[in-house]
Amino acid sequence: MKGSTLFQVLAILSVIGSVLSKECTNTPTQLSSHTFRYQLLKSQNETWKQEMFAHYHLIPTDDSAWSNLFPRKILRQEADELSWSMMYKKMKNPGSFKVGGDVLKEISLHDVRLDSDSIQGRAQETNLKYLLMLDVDNLVWSFRKTANLPTPGKPYGGWEAPDIELRGHFVGHYLSATAQMWASTHNDTLKEKMSAVVSALSACQKKMGTGYLSAFPSELFDRFEAIKPVWAPYYTIHKILAGLLDQYTFANDAQALDMTIWMVEYFYNRVQNVIKMHTVERHWLSLNEETGGMNDVLYRLFAITGNPKHLLLAHLFDKPCFLGLLAVQADDISGFHANTHIPIVIGSQMRYEVTGDPLYKTISTFFMDIVNSSHSYATGGTSVSEFWSDPKRLASTLQTENEESCTTYNMLKVSRHLFRWTKEVAYADYYERALTNGVLGIQRGTEPGVMIYMLPQGRGVSKAVSYHKWGTPFNSFWCCYGTGIESFSKLGDSIYFEEEGSVPSLYIIQYVSSTLDWKSGKIVLNQKVDPVVSSDPYLRVTLTSSSKEGAEQSSTLNLRIPIWTSSKGAKATLNAQNLDLPAPGGFLQVKWSGGDKLTLNLPISIRTEQIKDDRPEYASVRAILYGPYLLSGYSSGDWDIKTGSTVSDVDWISAVPAAYNNHLVTFSQDSGESTFVLTNMNQSIRMEKFPKAGTDAAIRATFRLIFDDTLEKISSIEEAIGKTVMLESFDFPGMVLVQQGTENNLVVTDPPKDTATSSFGIVHGLDGKDNSVSLESVTQKGCYIYSGVNYSSSVGMKLSCNSSSSSSEAGFSQATSFTMNNGLSAYHPISFVAKGGSRNYLMLPLQSIRDESYSVYFNMQP
């Protein structure tokens, strides 16, 4: 630490004694939760509302402590110099700042195109469809209402409903997301839609005539400044400002920049008035209500305009009671509302970028260190029920309400800044982990507009049965919907970075199939990444390029070698010539010319990580990862895994062969007006109604055919007719369907020593219909798996023989005939079977889970 920085930290330390960390939040703390505030405001229970808001206050603080934590440009001034005019004078000529060192430059989203068949490409396309689904008139309805303009269309619901104080926040996110998505795709329809939103908002701003722009009246700010209950009005203003600024940055919309500047002038005057009428401490006091990333967007605006008013206002939205704790490197963030405070840190990072003050680099570095070391799950995410818990006590927090999606979105921003400043691979590794596991899995497959708020990480949890469950396209609009549409609009923004110099230098930090038009290097670079599979444990990347006109000099490529790989088995070639690879955690540097071809093969292995909990009784609670992928296991709450005494992974976990997908089947049967499927229900076989894909019911209705000849391979399920098989339950690998004698129920259990009792012949259906099969017992010829006749609800299955059946011959044929189709569920390309104490687990990436019940942490014992 440099001497000047140390002096600054000590200066803050000397005045911070009376400022307690938890005084940065409202009391009771539930009011800091977006979920709780929405419940409260929608409640009809006026007594409950009065009781909760009666406690609403922001903790008084010592004026001298706050004043001494004020931005250094006005630090330690006489009391009368805290007047507004003196503060402005100090900021009027801020000078020119430049961050030192070789800071990496961002690559424009306009220059990166994702391959449509990549995970990221599919996620982007799903998000684009959602952005195009949303109606302009419905989005701006409340803005027009506030401006007393005609309101065609109808307002959306959820958090954008006309009676919700946070309304308008999603529209700000929409402006950011569409700007980034347009840069990523150049979709003309989207460009028209986002321009229409900007124009509509401009009309609202002009109608009101003061610069004010929001979906709610300015009266909410009167309550905010009077320290009266109100739901985070500056949070929404930040989103609108950021959205407009993104429209200028990515789409060159000058009107959006003018609107931003006019809005900021309005709020500059409001804050000025609060400080003139009261004190600067009164303004700090009001910041204990969530304000989003106001400091961040104002620093960004200052970087564009150079207007000292924008710099001063940015400083005034820094939150010194929180940043002060980080400045003195106190790990005391437990109890804070996570997503209130991560944006404050992001703003402090922008303060470093525009002022060059090294203290703010130190603050964010320390913050990242403590979150990552003490408060992060294996996903890379953080928070439980929106708050930070005690450090290194995460085992007690595993439940459905883990990892608010907004926090992951914001932590990615923190790590991205730190990587650009330092080029440390650890920050890029974090980015990969959090994006892969904490972002890419918050969409429900490819369903547009269906996302989650929290990412459950307890035992036997489901994204579909958490408090918020899956959202809906037009009636949710939670905070995490806003950050979600942004996340999926900028998936190309952190694959590549460049470094200025006499020789162009490119950093490739994420391995994603994509194309880069690298203007500085004068080449078009194509990155092709083979799909990662469990049966071939390598990440395989190929880079090729073509030179652009005027390209003469070579450039340098720097490829991240992630910490999760190993040197053994790693290989890189340039134009078929082997290259020396650095150890994991470094960069492979390559001199590059147009027309070159590079291949990179990095080994991927299974590894386990202990949960961040230092209590001895939780030492066995571990997560399982395959490269950057966090694996989840289908489970209703079971979590015991037996690794044995060996240190080798191969003894307790094995890859599922890709060919097994050809062996997956679902048996269905029509009865009454419904279709039913053969299902494993708690290890008992029943006929249940046909389920929706991606659910527990779908995986329970899927079975793997294990052939009598274990070397048997089929390319279609029709080839299984006439063969002898065992039926393995998809979600209970190693367990098979077993008969217990005629007229007795069938069960799912470990294969008996005499496998004949678990073997069945697949024969043409007794009902004589095309595409129909029956399952005949090997040990008791003429006896078949039997359901019943004309049943209308769940029914148990048994082995029955025609001679012993009470039904007619036609009824018996109907009850023993099934349609055999491909399985309702399939093995993910990354699939493993882990050995458990009482059962085995099918493991697959958490990002691929939809509604199925799963566990991501396991009790791993020898």
N, C-alpha and C positions, 0 to 999 in steps of 0.2 A: 504494500500500500504506500502510495506516495505521501510525503510529509504533509503537503497541503490538504490532501483528502483526510488524513488522520486528524489534522487540526479541526477540520470542519465537523467531523464525526464527534470529536471531543467537545466541541462547542455546543453541538446539539445535546450531547449527553449531559452537559452541565445544567441544562435548563429543562430537561424532560422529566425530571423526577416526579413531579406531581401529575403527570399525564399518564393515566392507566390505559392499557391497550383496549380493554373492553368498553371504554368510554367512546370508542369510535362507532358504536352500534346503538340502535334504539333499544329501549327496554319497554315491554318484554321483547326478547329477541325474536319471537315468532313473527312480529310485524316486519322484520327484515326479509322474511321469506315471501317470494312472489306467490307461491302456492297458497300460503296462509292468508295473505292479503286479499287474493281473489276470492277465497272462501268467505272471508269476513264481509267483503263488500257486496257479495251476492246473497248473503244470508238475510232472511226475514226476521231474524231474532235481534230486535233492537236492544234488548237488555244486554246481550252478549257484546254487541258493538260498543255500547256505552261503557261497559266494563273494561274492554280492551283498550279503547281510545282514552279512557280516563288515566291510564298509565303512560300514555304517549308523552314522552318528553325526550329531549336531547340533553345529555349530561352537561352541566355547566363545567367550564374549564378555567384554569388560571390564565388571565389575559397575557401576562408576561411570558408564560411558557409558549402560548400560541405565537405571540409576536416574534419571539426569538427563533421559532421554527419557520418564520416567513421566508420567502425566497431570498437568497443571499444578496441580491442586488439592492434590497432595502433592509438588510439585516442590521440590527443594533443601532437603529436610528432613534432620535429623540421622539418622545411620545407625540409631539405635535406634527412630526413628519409622517405619521401614519394617516394623515389626511389624504383624501383621494388625489388632490392635485400634486402632492409631493410624490406619491407612489407612481403617478403617471409620468412625472418629470424624470424619475429614475429609470423608467423603461423607454423613454422617448427615443433614445439613441442606443439601442442594444448592441450595435456593432455587428461584425460578421463572424460567425462561428463555423467551424468545420471539424467534424469528428476526426481525431487523429488515427493513424495506422492505416493498414490496407483493408478498409471496409469493403465487403463484397456488395456489388450492385445487384438490384433485382432485375430479373428478365421479365419483360412485359408479357402479360397474358396474351396480347395480340400475336406474339411470336411463337406460342406453344400450342400444339394441337394434340389432344389425347387420342390414342387409337380407340375406336368405338368398341372393340372386343375386349378391352382391358376392364378390370374391375372399376377403375376410376372413370373410364369412358362410359360405362353403363350407368354408373351413379350420376354422372353429369347429365346424361340424356334423360334420366328419370326426373331430375330436378328441372331441366329445361321444360319438359312437358308440364310440370306443375306451374312454373312461372307463367307459361302461356295460357294456362287454364283460368288464371285469376282475372277478374273483370276490373277495368279501370274505374268505372263509376262506383262500383261497390267498395273498392279500396279507398277512394277519396271522399266517400259519403260524409263521414264525420268532419272532415276538414271543411267541406262546403257548408255543412250545417253551422259550424262555428263561425264561418265568415258571412253567414246569412245569404248564401247563394242557393239557387235551385239545386235540388238533390235527386237527380235521376238515379235509377238503380235502387238497390237496397243494401243496407250495411251488413257486413259480415258479422259472424257471432264470435263466441269465445272472448279472448282478450281484446278483440277489436270491436266489440259490441258498443253501442252508443252510451251505455250506462257504466262503462268500465273506465276508470281514471287513467289507465295506461294506454288507452286507444291511440292509435297513430304510430306506435313503436314499430309494428310490423311493416308499415308502409315505408318507414326509413330503411329497414332491412331490405325491403323489396327493391328500393332504389339502388342500394349497394350491390345486391345480388344480381340484378338485371344488368348493371353496368359491367360487373365482372364476367357475367355469363356472355354478354354481347362481345366483350373482348376475347373470350375463349372460343366463341363459335361464329361471330359475325352473322347471327341469325337476324334477318331483316324484319321479320314479324315482331321479334322481341324488341328491336330498336324502336319501332313505331310505338309499341305499347309503353315502353319506359319513357319515351319522349312525351307521350300523352299524359302520363302521370306528372311529370315535371311541369308541363304547361298548366295542368289543372291546379296544381299547388301554387304556381305563380299567380294565377288568377285569384286564388284565396288570399294570398299575401297582399296583393295590390288592393283588394277590396277592403281589407282591414286597415291598410295604409300606414302601419307603424313599424313594419318589419317583422312583427310577430307572425308566427306560422305554427299551427298545431291543430290537432283534432279535438282539442278541449280548450275551453276559454282560459284566458290569462288569470282568472280568479284562483285557479289552482296554485299559481305562483304567489299570490297574496297569502294563501294559507301556508305555503312553504316558507316564506320569509317571516311569517308570524309564528313559526314553530308550532303549527297546528297540524292535525292529522291530514295527510295527503299521500297518495301513492306515487312517489318518485317522478314528478313532472320533468325534471332535468334528464332523467333516464331516457324518456321519450324524445326530448329535444336533441340529445346526443345522437340518437339513431337517425333523426331527420337530417341533422347537419352532416353526419357522416355519409348518408345516402346521397345528398346533394353534392357533396365534395367528391364522392366517387363518380358521380355522373360527369363532373367536370374532368376528373383525372383520367378516367377510362374512355369516356365518350366525347371529350372536348366540348361539353355543353357549357358555353359561357353564361347562359341564362342561369344555370344551376349555381355557378360561382357567385354571380350577383345576388342571388337569393340568399346564399349562405352568408355573405358579408352583411347584408341588410339584417338578417336574423341576429347575427352576432352583435351588431351595433345596438339592437334592441336590448339584448341581455347584458351587454356591457353597461348600458345606462341603468338597468335594474340593479345590478350588483353594486354599481357606483352609489346608487341611492341608498342601499342598505348600509353600506359602510359609512356614508356621510351622516345618515340619520341615527345610526347606532355606533358600532365599532367593527373593525375587521374580525374580531372574535365572534361577533354575531353571525357574520357570514360563514366562518369556519363551522360554527355550531349547526347551521342549516345543512351542511354537507354530510351530516350523519344520516340523512335520508339519502338513499341511493341516487347517484348522479351519473351512472354509466361511465363512459370514457370521455367526459367533457374536456378534461385536460388534454387527452390524446388528440381529439379532433381540432382543438384550438391550436395546439402546437403544429399540427399538419397545415392548418390554414395559415399560420404565421410563416411557415416555410415557403408558402406560395406568395403571400402578399408582402411580407416584411413589415407589416403594420405593427408598431409597438403596442397598440391597444390589444391586439390579438395575443401577443406574448404575455402581457400583464394579466389578461383574463384567464389565460391558460394556467399561469402560476396560481391564480386565486382558486382554481379547481383542483390543484394538487391537494392531497389530504395529509397534512403534516403529522397528525396523530398516528397514522398508519405508516407512512413513509419514514417517520422519525424512528419508529421501532426497528425497521429494517436497516436504517442507517447505522444504528448502534449494534446491529447484528444480534437482535434478540429473537429467538425462536419462540414466539408467543402469539401465533396466529390462530390457535385453537379458539373456537367460539365465535370467530368472525364469519359473517356471511361471505362465502367464497367469491361469488360472482359480483358482489359489490366492489371488492377490493382488487381482484386481478386486473380489471381495466385501469385502476389507479396506477398500478405498476407499469402497465403498457404506456400510459401517459408519461410516466417518469422516464421511460426509455426514449420517448420522443423528445422529452426535455433534454436528454443527453445528446440526441442527434442534432438538435437545433441550437443548443448553447455550448456544447462541448464540456459541460460540467461533469467531471469524472465521478462525483459522488453518486449520480443517478445510474451510472453503469454498475457501480458497486452494489447499489440497492437491488437492482434487478438480478444481478448475479447471485447475491445471497438469497433472495426470495426463491429463485429457481432451485437453488441447492436444498433449501429446507423443505419445499413442497415435494421435490423429487425423492428426498431421502427419508422423509418422515410422514408424508401425508398422501402419497400416491399409491393407487392400486396397480396391479400388473398390467392393466390396460394403458397406463400412463395418465389416467384420469384421477380426479380428486373430488372430495366433498361427500357428505352424507346428509340427506335431507336439506341440502343447499349450504350446509355449514362445514367448516373444518373441525375435526374432532381432535382429541389429544394426540400429540405426536407419538408415532410408533405404538399405536394402540388400535390398529385397524381391524384386528380379528373380531373385535366386539362390535364393529359397525356393519358387518356384511348383512345385507337385507335387500329389499326391492328398490330403496330410494338412494342408491349410490350414484355417484358421478353424474351430476347435472351436466347435460350436454353443452350448455353455454360455457361452463368452466373449461372444458376441453378445447373448445374453439378459441378461448382466450389464452390458455396456456400454450397453445401452438404459436400464437403471436409472440409471446414472451420468448420462447425457445428460438424462434426464427430470427428475432433481433439479435439474440446472443450469438447465434451461429454466424450471422453476417459480420459481427464485430470481431469474433475470435477465431473463426474457422475450426473450432473444436468439434471433432466428430461426435462427441457425446451429445451435443445439442441436436445434431442431425439424427442421431439414433433415437433420441427421445421423440423428435418430430415424427419419425417413421412409426414408432410404437403407438403413439397417441392417435395419429391419423388412421392407422390400420385397424386398431382395435376400438378406439373411442369415437370415431366419426363414421367410418365406412359402414358400420353396422346399425346406424340409427334410422336408416330407411327400411321399410318393410319390403325387401326385395326390390322389384321394379315398379311398385305401385306409387304413382305420383301423389305427393301431398300426404303421405302416411309416414309419420316420424314419431320418435319417442322423446320424452322430456328427460327421464332418468335412465341409466344403464344398470339394471339390477346385477348384483354380484354375490347374493346370498346362496344358500343351498336349495336346489330345486326351484329356482325362481323362473319367471317368464316375463318377457317384455310386454306381453299381452295382459298380465294381471298385476302390474305395478299400480300405484295410486292413479297415475294419469292414463295408463294403458297406451295404446297407439292413438295418436291424434287423427283428426279427420281433415280433409282438404279445406273446408270452408267454415269450420266451427271450433277451431282450437286456437291457432295463432299465439301460442305461448311464446315466451322469450326464446325457447330452444327451437321453435319453428323459424324464428328470425335468423338466429345464428346458423341453423341448419341449411337454409336456402343459400346463405352466404358461403358456407363451407363447401357445398357441392357446386358452387359457381366458380371457385378459384382453386380447383384441384391441380391446376398446372402451374401455380405460382411459386412452388418451392421444390421443383425438380432440378432446376438449373439456376446458378448464379454466375456472375462474371466479375473478373478483377481487371481493373484498368492497368495499363502499362504499355511499354513499347511492343511487347508481344502479347496479343490477346490471350486471356486465360479463362477457361470455363470450369466451373465446379459442378459436377453431377452428384447430387446428394440423395436423390430418390430414384429407385429403379422402377420406372413406369413406362410402358410402351407409348411412345410419343414422338413427335417431330418438332424440331426446333429450327426456326429461321434465325440463325445467330448472326446478327448484322455486324457486330464488331469483328467476328472471326471470318465473315464473308463466306460462310458455308451453310448448307442445310443439313442438319444432323438428324439421323434417324436412330432412335433407340428401340430395339425390339427385345422384349423380355418374355421368355417362355413361361407359360403358366406353371406356377409352383405346385408340385404334387408330392404326396408322401412317399410314393413308391420310387421316386428318383430324387434323392436328397441333395439337390443342388439348385442354386439360383443361377440361371443361365441368361446372360445378357450379350447382345450383339449390337455394336455401334458401326454405322456406315455413314458416309457423307458425300455430298457433291458440292463442288466449288461454285460460288456465284461469280458473276462477271467482275473482273478487276481484282480477283483474289490472287495474290502473289506470295505472300509470306505464310509461314506455318503458324500454328497456334499451340496452346498447351491445354490438355484436358486433365482434370483432376477428379479421379473416381473414388468415391467413399468406399472404404473397406470396413463394413460394419463390425461392431464389437461382438455380435452374435455368431460370426463365422469363425473358422479356424484356418490356420496356415496349411495344415495337412490336407492335401487334396485340392487346394485352391490352385487355379491356373488362369493365366491371362496370356493372350497372344495378340501381336500387332502384325498384320499381314503375314500370318502363319509363323511368326518368330516369337518364341517364348519371352516373356517379360518377368523380371524379378518383382515379386509382390511384397509390399510392406506388411507388417503385422496388423492384425485386426485393430481398428481404432485409428488408422491412418488414411492417407490418400495415395493412390497409385497415380503418379504423374507421367503423362505420355505426351511426347511431341507429335503433333497431329498435322496432317496435310489432307486436302480434299482428295477423296478416292480411297483413303485408308479404310481398313476393316479391323476392328478390335473385338475379340471375344473374351468374356470374363465368366468363369465358372467358380462360384463360391459355395463351399459345403454348407449344408443346413443340418442341424442336429436337434434332437430333443434335449431340453434342459428344464430344470425346475428352479423356481425362485420362492424363497420364503416370504410370506406376507410381512409387511412392515409393522412388526409387533415384536418388541424385545422381551416379552414375558416368556419364560421357559415353557410354560404349558402350551404355548402356541407355536413352538418351534417346528412342529410337524405339519403346520398348515401351509401348503405350498400351491403355487400355480404352475401349470405346464405350458411351455412355449416351444414352438417350432420355428426357428428363425425369429422374425418379427411378429409372428402370429400367436396370439394367445388362444389356447385350445380350451374349449368348453366340452363338458361331457353330458350327454342326455341323462337326466337324473330327476327323480321326484323328491330328492332330499338326501339320498345316499351319497357318501363322500369318502369312504374308506378305500384306499389303494394300498396294495401290498407290493413293495418293491423287492422284497427278499434281501438277503445279506450282500448280494453282489453290487458292485458300483456300476455295472453296465446297464444301460437302458433297455437293451434288447430283451432282457429277461422279464420285464414287466410291461412293456409297451411295444406294439408291432404295427407296421403299416398295413392298411387294407389294400389288397391288390386292385388295380383299376378294373380288371375284368369282372370283378364281383358285381358291378352294376348290371351286367347282363343277366345276373342270376336273381334279381330282385323281382318279387311278384306281389300282387294283391288279389285276393279271391273275393269276388262280389256275388251277390245273389239278390234278385228282385223278389219282394214279398209285399203283397198289398199294393200300395201306391208309392212305396219307398224302395230305395236300394240300400242294401246292408253289406258290410264287409267283415271278413274274418279278422278278429282283433284279439290281441293279447291284453287283457284287462287284469292287472295285478297278478299276472302269471296264470290266469285262467282264460280259456278260449271262449269267446262269445261272438255273436253277430251284432254289430253296432251300425248305426246309420252312417251313410257315406260321409266322410269328413272333408273339411277344407284343407288344401295343401298347406304345409308349413305349420302344422299343429301337432300336439301330442297324439291326437286320434289318428293322424295320418301315419306317424312313425309306428304306432302300435298295430296298424293294419298292413304293415310291410314285412315280408319274410324273405329270407335268402334261401334259395334251393341249394342244399348240400348233396351232391350226387354220391351214389354208392361207389362209383369210381371217382376218387378224389381228383384225378387228373382230367376229368370231363370238362370240356369247355363248350359253351353254346354262344351263338351270336344273336339268337332271338329266343324268347320264352317258348315259342311253339315247338322248338326242338326238344323241350323237356318232356313232351307227351310220350309215354311209353317207357319212361325211365323211373328208377327208384331213387327217392330223395328223402332227406330229412328237412324239416322246416325250421330254420333258425330265426328267432325273433330279432328284428332289426335293431331294436334299442336295448336288447339284452344279449349281446354277442356271446356265443358259447353255449347259450341255452336253446333248447329245441322243444318242439311240440311233442308230447309223449301221451300215448294212450294208456288207460288204466283198466282195460277190459271193456267188454261190450256194455252199452247203456250207462257207462260211467263218464263223468266229465273229463275232457281233455285238459291238460295242464302244460305249462312251460317250465322246464327245469333243466338241470344239467343232464347231458346224455347218459342214459343208463349203460351199464357194462354190456348188456345185451342190446345192441343198437336196433335190433329188429323191432322192438316195441315203439321205436321212434321213427321207423321207416314206413314210407307210403309209396305206392305206385301211382303215378299220374296217368290216368286212363281217360279215354274219350267219355264225355258226360253221359250218365245213364239216361238223361232226358232226351238224348238223340239230337240235340240242337247243335248247330255249327258253333265253333269257338267255345264249347262247353267242356268242362273237365270234371272228373270225380277223383277223390283221393281214397284209394283202397289200402287197407291194412296189409302189410306184407305177411304178418303172422297169422292173420285170420281172413282168408280169402272170402270174398262176398260181403265183407263188412267195410263200411265207408264212414268218413267224417260226415256227420248228419246234423242238420240245424233244426228243422221243424217245418210245418206246413202253415202258410198264411199267418205268419206272426207279424206283429206291427210294432214291436219294440224289442229291446235287447233280449237276446235269448242265448242260453248256454249251449255249448257244442259237446257232442259225445260221439263215440264210435257205435254205429248201429248196423245190424244185419237185416236184410230184407225179411228173413224168416221170423225174426223176433220183433219186427216193427209192427206197431198197431195201426199204422197208416196203410192206405191202399198202395198198390204197386206204383201207380202214377204219382201218388203223394211222396212215396219213398224216393222215386227217381228225381222228383223236383227238389226234395230236401237234401239230396246228396250231390247235386250238380251246381257248379259254380262257373262264373266267367273268370278266366285267369288273364290278368292284364299286367303290364309293367308296374313295378312298385310305385305306390303313391309318394314314397320318399326314395331318395337316392343317396349314395355315398358322395360326399364332397370330395373333390380331387385331393384335398388334404384331409385324410381320415386315418385314425389309428384306433386300436383296441387296447385299452389299459386294463390290467388285471386288478380286480378289487377283492375285498375280503369276502363278501357274500355274493358278489355279482361283478361282471365286467362292464366297462363303460365304452361306448362309442364316442370318440373324441373328434371334434372338428372345430374350425375357427369360429370364435365368438361372433365375428362380423357376419357370418352366414346364417346365424340363428334368426328365426322369425318368431313364431308364437310358442315354440317347443320349450318345455321345462329343462333347465340345465343348471350345472354348477361350474364355477370357474376356479374355485379353490377346493383342494382335497386334503384330507387327513392322510398323509403318506407315512406309512410305518413299514419297517423291515419285515 
